[in-house]
């Protein structure tokens, strides 16, 4: 395996595949589809993407697809053929191209993909407030924030504040001290809304990710806690209509 070292290639590459093509590859031991409607023999290589490039590829080439799609996460260290960074015709950036078949054993994980629905989004930053009314007043007065929900969730008052198109979830508890809460102070975690939480957990677990807290049922959602690099605490959550309080759907609305 080699690549053009004048540009940066990370260890993990991604490829959108039709689920039926991937199923067939598992019987053959190799995946030989280059891109939609083209084989490795047709194209001479298999199209790959970096993580940031994958949504654009989906929008450009797969937005009208109705057949099931999956994302293949490919480990560069397991590839036997050359990977080159090249700028395809009509593109403005370089993409990784695999010049040979993709061995099944090089695929570290597989997850379903719907091109019309993002898989995750940064939903809110969760902060503590020693004086929640003063905190609300400060954000609304000085930065034009708007209170969009004010509820008792999991036994404590939670106020969701919209700041432009972003959100703060203000928790009616004083900030934790650095000595007792790993230095997080007033900011406790980032809330990441996802789809198919159980499937995500299975994929992350297979990749060796360890969770601070397993899947837990809330009021209108289920969630878990996991540390990102540099010990940034994340809440990964999925909304659950069946347990949603009558006044709460706007918290998690996601088209």
Beta strands, then each sheet from edge to edge (+ up, - down):
strand 1: 12-18
strand 2: 30-31
strand 3: 33-35
strand 4: 38-39
strand 5: 46-47
strand 6: 69-75
strand 7: 83-86
strand 8: 95-98
strand 9: 102-103
strand 10: 107-113
strand 11: 120-128
strand 12: 146-153
strand 13: 156-163
strand 14: 166-171
strand 15: 187-194
strand 16: 213-217
strand 17: 221-228
strand 18: 232-239
sheet 1: 1+ 6- 10+
sheet 2: 2+ 9-
sheet 3: 3+ 4-
sheet 4: 5+ 8- 7+
sheet 5: 12+ 13- 14+ 11+ 15- 18- 17+ 16-
end
